[in-house]
Every structure is written in structure tokens, then in C-alpha cells.
């Protein structure tokens, strides 16, 4: 007889374990199925956490170099790759092990293995201990996403990496080509550039971080012009071929002319695709759109009422915190609560140097919707705290309704932007107006003051910036 549970969760990432934890907390018998030893998913094992650990090291190296401007000579950084890998993997092991402990504490059964749907109420799990079937009343699909392979580039070489391979730090290549100027490419370019590689970024569109507010990208672009060997926009990769111990890339610029350059390694970072195929979903009648995302309603319920989908596989944005929130909504819906996934804003952060964070409507999105908005930009050159950090290159930007001054969007570029953005997210969710932020006393001297002063600029000059 197959074990029967109320909730089976297929996938143990931030969405999957978040859903399972909430379901168990609500008293539902729960099973989580994932191929890893412990919960964590791509985010903890091969994404968010290891990349941020390495980005912290990159920031430290860069600050050590900049310290000479303040009269502190720290010398050239020496990187011990084995120790660095060990530290990164130690962080991952600590966090995933902690999730394993939390899973046991909640009396959730964790099954290591690959799950395949036999029918709409039965899941077969094949793992280290063989095959086992689970019968479920409700299923939450949290299978995540995988890196996109570059069409037209067919080369089987260990020197061609995806984001997972790049995070393994096989070595520090002398010359690295990063294909893709999105957040994954930009973050990993930042890591390898700080570690000593000469990095070239190639992006098909007209600029870095396509779709992100240009006011926020501008400080990063200026920094990357100094940090990277080259930035090529509106450029395509035609071919990559091995030439001895090098990789020869043929690139095509916006003028149609081609040029070639040799690299030690190539990183392909052109996006991710949802994992909606390969585990039996197609035979159950669950609707999937043209891009491979599972179609869901406000409660994250699919076209099959007792099956839910969350996280990357359920649509954009592909962000861990969005997946966790969706998982909690799905679990509560299964428990009979009246819930819906309807955030006013989902924050996004690019952990480059400087960091970029935003939430709500961008200026471009507001204009595309035909909304009358007012925009304020507070330059960090006017921030006392930014001056003490030697980081006056940042900006804090607010987008508000022109008539009632309600906050519709916020964007921040500068160190710590990812930590600062939460105040703006809360303001949007609460329907705050700019005056609510401008009249809230912020501590001085801090970078958080830039949010207050950006709000002051909606009504006139701010304390530290006199301008239109």
C-alpha cells in the first residue's frame, strides 16, 4: 500500500519547503520530494546563496583596493581558491542542513529522489533507496527552472559553463566571456572580475540589465566600464570553437560586422526556463502556456483543482521570495483558508557593485500604462553617509501618482540597495503617500535617509538637495 498524505510537494526549493512548512504548521500531513540531500533547491545549492557568498568576497576585494584612497594600504589580495570554495560550500551546507532539521522538527517526511506522476493522485519517487509510491490528496508543484542553453552554439567543452558551473569556481580564468548582460551574467561577471579575470560581457539588447530602469542601471554601467575588460551591446555570438587550450568566439556587432577574440572560459547566462516537463504533468491535463509556465489562479491552483504550482514554474518573476510567498498561499488554500497571491509589489535585487533594487512600477511601466506620475531622484552625492563610504554614485528614485502622491514604485542604486528596498515595498503595500515617508524621521547619518529625501523632493527641495 502506498503511503497516503494530504499534501505532497514536488520540489524542495524556497517555494517547496516554504509550502511544506506552512502546510505542516496548519496540521496537514506533508511529504517533500527533491533530488538533493536536504531542502534548499537551486537557490541554496546553486544560486542565490553561493553567489552572494562570492559577491561578498568580491566586494571585500574591491573595498581593499579602494582603501588606498583613504590612506590605508592593504596590498594585493591573494585568493586561495580551495579555501574560498570550502567557505562557500560551508555556508550552503549549514543552511541546507538547518532546513533539514526544520523539516524533521515539523514531522514532514523528506524523500530524496526524483518524483514522477503516475496519475493525478499518485507520485512515484526513485531515489537512493529504490522506488516508492506516495498517494496524495493535494499536490504542490515547485520544480523550479533551469539555465537556458544558447541556440546555435553547439560545443561540448568543460570551458563553456552555465551559472552552476561558474559557481563551482573551477579556476580563475585569465580571460572570461560572459554571454548575457542580465542579472545572472552581471553578478557572476562582478565575482570573476574581482577575483582577477579580464571579463568581457556580450549582450544582445542595447544595454546592461534589459528591462531595468535606466536611471538605476547608469551607476552600475559606469562602474562596470572600469571593472570589465569590455562591454559589447547589440552584439550576438555567432560561434564558439575550441582552439588549442582556448575558446575562439566569433561575435557580430550591431553594424553587422564580425570580430573574433580568444578566451580561457565562456559563461552562458542568457536566462532560465521553467521545469514543467519530464515528470508526467502533461498527461494530467494541467494547462501550460507557450513559454512552459504552468497556468495558475490567485490561489496558485492549476486547471486541475487539487494540483497547485508555485515559484519559477508558475511564471515570472523568477525570484526565491516570490516562490516562498506563493507556497504559503497554496498551503493555506489547501487548508481551506480564503487567500490569494496578490502583492502590490515584488522587490527585485541585483547584487552587483553597486547593487540595484526596485519594487512596484518603474517610470517606463507607468508611462506605458498611461498613468500620470511624478518622479523624484535623490542623488547619493548629496548623502552624508554615502560620502563617508566614498560612494556618492548612487541614486534613490520614487515614482508617485501625480494627483494623490501615492507611492507606485521605488528604485535604488548603491551599496546596500537590497537592504533599503523593503521600506519602499512596505510603503507600496500600505498605500502610503510620499508625505508618509518624508515625515517619518530617519536616523542620521544613514543611507536610509535617501528614501526620506527622495520623498521630500516630491513636494519641493529636500534638506540636502536643492533642485527641480
Steps between C-alpha positions, in 0.01 A plus 500: 500500500629845405537747782217755489548866593292812479768706326786392277750764394708429191815709533688613811606854414387821675151456360480128572631500854309821576178331388578180692586687821176700485294190421650311794450800730131488403477136604513336156698179447773596255769342283776686314673338203831633370818354352733678745598371842317784675254773400641814342455468126698691240494813718697350788706242316581666165361854497410775744707393799831387343499796262445747785777337701735556208370852436581584862859394435505704179379806690770450763773481234371815331478691827855396587620653173301820556635535855822645359303815418431540873861453604482128575732272303382137519704363215399265221239240591608137472218253435525141623238330283480183709432699817252725321312201359498338841361811666226535237406133527505526879240778484285285271535192721412693814182647352378186323576293810301746706205456266529124542476546877195725463338241275540228762383731779175553310462122449509542123621197310784591268557261209823533306447399139340588171123521506283392206121522485333165428154655508329805651523361854814286494866597503783253446833588657822340379795568729799345674274247677316389186145576390205594718155637427312771686127559480397860553182704533667822383819563305713814495736516201815695584744365243676829429694586187822419311758709312420574135735346246619735228340417167740453214801450729575130509829426667569237762786646701561519875616858440145600404307548825149579613433679828526176697843421359619857555405486869714189542807724442701250290774764467551872446520533121730762358234605250130425545216562254160546661212456257201687640483833680205412725523469877667157498763604249561833674537342845739226389698747291537705818633195689753391240607856426581556868686167522729609219348397167484735203127481430321584177119521505297451181132599503253481209295801610603865511613505863587326824215340701223514239167615642650672805452876549782680317544750785592207724720325245706811426719488817565128446586553134756766593653268760511203263678703237783517752465145633461307172739457209222573248124543470339421163131589458276418203747220432438134423718194544516319166729210589728367770769249407793342676843614393761313698448584866295809411148572379465711187181709496365661185286802586272710281451867585195716433655616173506142374877476509659201670809481717678224688661470842652217701394418856600250767140437601149594387201545729154469343250700707208576270212419734307208645208282388231339720530131587150399395594197290633155580307396812163395356311826526395499135273195537291656778348785298681776689511809279841636400549821300715550194809579706472186712355665811217321680182706498369578851228709665524740796533209744771339279252227399552345155233389253481177705339625827701292748835576334683828568814654349735758650834669442695513174282237334190714560618817326706813528671644691730208573594604852544291816298731726211502254506119500495481880201731524316304231572177685346636818191614306458158337533318834242727663263454206528122539422541871177676406601859567382780274829626361640643179841587363453868425806703602509867408876474454762224474849634566790406276869539578810474283797440733764668289719789615316731527188299584173576323157443658151594396134429575164603360464693177800639319475835325490325162226258610288785635528690172414183304183469710410860427525601867572858599797478734751721672859383540767606749869406499721558801870478406722331756759768435283703741501227769732543795513127567579423135785752521651320801495178296651663195187399309328807366415325173161366615145625452161450668197544279129520574208470257175641641150569374503860375167590659486328839879437547445132577825305468488274195863400468844534651849436365838516669853469361790491744661282768239333718214570258361152565470577872348844443228395255272338762385838633376590154327164457315552828401852394354370173315214671349739758394754238724765655544843344835674465427718802482189720864434415613861514350549849645176635817588691793297367826459694796714402743440346364199311429402143134452597473879512517501122150347493368777727665772293378351172150529649568862603592579140147415391385819674802726439870514593618248757720582796825404327412545133372817340381429151199449278 
